[in-house]
Amino acid sequence: MLARLPGGWIGVEHGTVEFKLKAAKGGLRVDLGAGRVLTFKKPGKRKAIPAGLAGSYVSADSGAAWTIKGDKIEVSGPLVTGGPAWTIKGIDSDTVETLSAASWLQATQLAHLLRDKGGKIAALEVSTGRIKKMRFDKKE
């Protein structure tokens, strides 16, 4: 249970979870314990989907393939075939958010764009609540 703590923090008074929250100028400070304090800021207006994102991407780790066309992603792989396209939205010049097409629970993923030395998109690193930095290489 969350409670008011000294110094304007809100957190857990007891138990095994160690974190505290506190309002900060333009955002929120989160104390994760062991001296780790992060500041989160409210995101601004979403950016457009980055130029050059369209194309086919494959993950060697999962065997999944994504084909991005405009703001849609066709997903295929060993665990997914067919179905409605997912949606993609821009966050900033190097990050996009994917939204699954599920009707009752919409999963989201963050994909960070990895660029080659010339600035072209070479791969996506996709992270979810459970998966971190799963690489999808862009096929030429």
Buried (B, 14 or more C-beta within 10 A) or exposed (E): EEEEBEEEBEBBEEEEEEBBBBEBEEEEBBBEEEEEEEEEEEEEEEBEBBEEBEEBBBBEEBEBBBBBEEBBBBBBEEEEEEEEBBBBBBBEEBBBBBBBBEEEEEEEBBBBBBBEEEEEBBBBBBEEEEEEEBBBBBEE
